[in-house]
Amino acid sequence: MLHAALFIRDAAALPVPADEPVPPLLGHPPVAVDASESLDREGLAAQWLEWWGELVRCEMSEHDRSQGEDSDDTALPVERILQRREAVFDPPDFDSLRATPQLQALVLKNFRESLLWAGEMRRRNPSGRPPGRSAFSWTLVKSVAENVATTYGVPHADVTGAVQVLRVEGIWSQSTGPGRTLCSTAAAADPDFAAALLRDTFVSGLGA
């Protein structure tokens, strides 16, 4: 979801303000799409920004340990995840965006290309790691988690967190909530930055 949304933002060159909590440009930016000169880019950027926030909340909520606990909802966890996703990201028609028809049209126009782009990025594997392997060294994750557990006097099982790596430019990261972080591939590949990022993520998630 997140890479598709970033592809659409970059392909349409939407003027999202630099001070907003969004990632930098994709590391391998898409070719700009032909757009009508009358297109309200600023209005679209505002709509995209709101959509981005909803996508991030949905994506990161999938890592919640408490998902489904103490709830009257009898749906299976996977079904709940799908329901949440469909409320904000429902190809091929994207009916969830019908309240913002310009954004819906832009997404419909670029969604297929975003899938092709994602496939190409996976084939290139710019992170240099075999497909399926974590962006972070397990040795580093284990070391940081153990250090946090010792420092804060908590069981190792209480040290949890989720970091989603995005294929965007530069060394970048953003906390999206307790124990939740987005970061760039370069951030995950930098040992010192990655260690600090993991520590901050684990610490912020204690007691969450």
C-alpha positions as CSV (number, residue, x, y, z in Angstrom):
1,M,0.0,0.0,0.0
2,L,2.6,2.5,1.1
3,H,4.9,2.1,-1.9
4,A,1.9,2.4,-4.3
5,A,0.8,5.7,-2.6
6,L,4.4,7.1,-2.8
7,F,4.6,6.1,-6.5
8,I,1.4,8.0,-7.2
9,R,2.6,11.0,-5.3
10,D,5.9,11.1,-7.2
11,A,4.5,10.2,-10.6
12,A,2.0,13.1,-10.4
13,A,4.6,15.4,-8.8
14,L,2.2,16.4,-6.0
15,P,3.4,19.4,-4.0
16,V,3.2,17.9,-0.6
17,P,4.7,20.4,1.9
18,A,8.3,19.5,3.0
19,D,7.4,20.0,6.7
20,E,4.7,17.3,6.6
21,P,5.5,13.9,8.1
22,V,6.0,12.0,4.8
23,P,8.9,10.2,3.3
24,P,11.2,11.7,0.7
25,L,11.0,10.8,-2.9
26,L,11.3,7.2,-4.0
27,G,14.8,6.0,-4.6
28,H,14.0,5.1,-8.2
29,P,11.4,7.7,-9.0
30,P,8.7,6.9,-11.6
31,V,8.3,8.7,-14.9
32,A,6.0,11.7,-14.5
33,V,2.5,11.1,-15.8
34,D,0.8,13.4,-18.3
35,A,-1.6,15.6,-16.3
36,S,-4.0,18.2,-17.3
37,E,-2.8,21.8,-16.6
38,S,-6.1,22.4,-14.9
39,L,-5.4,19.7,-12.4
40,D,-5.7,21.1,-8.8
41,R,-2.3,19.8,-7.7
42,E,-2.4,21.5,-4.3
43,G,-5.9,20.2,-3.6
44,L,-4.8,16.7,-4.7
45,A,-1.7,17.0,-2.5
46,A,-3.9,17.7,0.5
47,Q,-6.2,14.8,-0.3
48,W,-3.1,12.5,-0.8
49,L,-1.7,13.6,2.5
50,E,-4.9,12.6,4.4
51,W,-5.0,9.3,2.5
52,W,-1.3,8.7,3.3
53,G,-2.0,9.1,7.0
54,E,-4.9,6.6,6.8
55,L,-2.7,4.1,5.0
56,V,0.1,4.4,7.5
57,R,-2.3,3.9,10.5
58,C,-3.8,0.9,8.8
59,E,-0.5,-0.7,7.8
60,M,1.2,-0.2,11.2
61,S,-1.9,-1.3,13.2
62,E,-1.4,-4.8,11.7
63,H,1.6,-5.2,14.0
64,D,-0.4,-4.5,17.2
65,R,-0.1,-7.4,19.6
66,S,-3.5,-6.6,21.1
67,Q,-5.3,-6.9,17.8
68,G,-8.5,-8.8,18.4
69,E,-8.0,-9.3,22.2
70,D,-10.7,-8.2,24.5
71,S,-13.0,-7.5,21.6
72,D,-16.5,-8.4,20.8
73,D,-15.5,-8.7,17.2
74,T,-15.6,-12.4,16.3
75,A,-13.9,-12.0,12.9
76,L,-10.6,-13.8,12.5
77,P,-7.5,-11.5,12.7
78,V,-6.8,-11.9,9.0
79,E,-10.3,-11.0,8.2
80,R,-10.1,-7.9,10.4
81,I,-6.8,-6.9,8.6
82,L,-8.5,-7.2,5.2
83,Q,-11.5,-5.2,6.4
84,R,-9.2,-2.4,7.6
85,R,-7.3,-2.4,4.4
86,E,-10.4,-2.4,2.2
87,A,-11.6,0.7,4.1
88,V,-8.6,2.7,2.8
89,F,-7.1,0.7,-0.1
90,D,-9.4,-1.4,-2.2
91,P,-8.3,-2.0,-5.8
92,P,-9.2,-2.2,-8.6
93,D,-11.9,0.4,-8.3
94,F,-10.8,2.2,-5.1
95,D,-14.4,2.9,-4.0
96,S,-13.0,4.0,-0.6
97,L,-11.8,7.2,-2.4
98,R,-15.1,8.1,-3.9
99,A,-15.4,11.1,-1.6
100,T,-12.3,12.5,-3.3
101,P,-13.0,11.8,-7.0
102,Q,-9.8,13.6,-8.3
103,L,-7.6,11.5,-6.1
104,Q,-9.5,8.4,-7.0
105,A,-9.0,9.1,-10.7
106,L,-5.3,9.7,-10.2
107,V,-4.9,6.4,-8.2
108,L,-6.8,4.5,-10.9
109,K,-4.6,5.9,-13.6
110,N,-1.4,5.0,-11.9
111,F,-2.1,1.9,-9.8
112,R,-1.1,-0.7,-12.5
113,E,2.1,1.2,-13.1
114,S,2.9,1.2,-9.4
115,L,2.6,-2.5,-9.3
116,L,5.0,-2.8,-12.3
117,W,7.4,-0.4,-10.6
118,A,7.3,-2.5,-7.3
119,G,8.0,-5.7,-9.2
120,E,11.0,-4.1,-10.9
121,M,12.3,-2.8,-7.6
122,R,12.1,-6.3,-6.1
123,R,14.0,-7.7,-9.1
124,R,16.7,-5.1,-8.7
125,N,16.8,-5.8,-4.9
126,P,18.6,-2.5,-4.2
127,S,19.1,-3.4,-0.5
128,G,21.6,-6.0,-1.6
129,R,19.9,-8.6,0.6
130,P,18.5,-11.9,-0.6
131,P,14.7,-11.7,-1.2
132,G,12.7,-12.4,2.0
133,R,15.5,-11.5,4.4
134,S,15.0,-8.7,7.0
135,A,16.5,-5.3,6.2
136,F,18.1,-5.4,9.7
137,S,20.8,-7.8,10.8
138,W,19.3,-10.3,13.3
139,T,22.4,-9.9,15.4
140,L,21.9,-6.2,15.6
141,V,18.2,-6.5,16.5
142,K,18.9,-9.1,19.2
143,S,21.7,-7.0,20.7
144,V,19.6,-3.8,20.8
145,A,16.6,-5.6,22.2
146,E,18.7,-7.3,24.9
147,N,20.3,-4.0,25.8
148,V,16.9,-2.3,26.2
149,A,15.6,-5.2,28.3
150,T,18.6,-4.9,30.6
151,T,18.5,-1.1,30.8
152,Y,14.8,-0.9,31.6
153,G,14.6,-4.1,33.7
154,V,11.9,-5.7,31.7
155,P,11.5,-9.3,30.3
156,H,12.9,-9.8,26.8
157,A,9.4,-10.7,25.6
158,D,8.2,-7.2,26.5
159,V,10.7,-5.6,24.1
160,T,8.8,-5.4,20.8
161,G,8.5,-3.1,17.9
162,A,7.8,-2.9,14.1
163,V,9.8,-1.1,11.5
164,Q,8.7,-0.9,7.9
165,V,11.4,-0.1,5.4
166,L,10.5,2.0,2.4
167,R,12.5,2.4,-0.8
168,V,13.0,6.2,-0.6
169,E,16.0,8.5,-0.9
170,G,18.5,9.1,1.8
171,I,18.8,8.2,5.4
172,W,15.3,8.9,6.8
173,S,13.0,7.6,9.6
174,Q,9.8,8.6,11.2
175,S,8.0,7.3,14.3
176,T,4.4,6.5,13.6
177,G,3.4,5.7,17.2
178,P,4.7,3.7,20.2
179,G,6.9,0.9,19.0
180,R,6.3,1.8,15.3
181,T,8.6,3.3,12.8
182,L,9.0,3.9,9.1
183,C,12.5,4.2,7.6
184,S,14.4,4.2,4.4
185,T,16.6,1.4,3.0
186,A,19.7,3.5,3.6
187,A,18.7,4.1,7.2
188,A,18.3,0.3,7.8
189,A,21.7,-0.3,6.1
190,D,23.6,2.2,8.3
191,P,24.7,0.2,11.4
192,D,24.9,3.2,13.7
193,F,21.6,4.8,12.5
194,A,19.8,1.5,12.5
195,A,20.9,0.7,16.1
196,A,19.6,4.1,17.3
197,L,16.4,3.6,15.3
198,L,15.8,0.2,16.7
199,R,16.5,1.3,20.3
200,D,14.1,4.3,20.0
201,T,11.4,2.0,18.5
202,F,11.8,-0.6,21.3
203,V,11.9,2.0,24.1
204,S,8.8,3.8,22.8
205,G,6.9,0.5,22.7
206,L,7.5,-0.4,26.3
207,G,4.2,-0.6,28.0
208,A,2.3,0.2,24.9
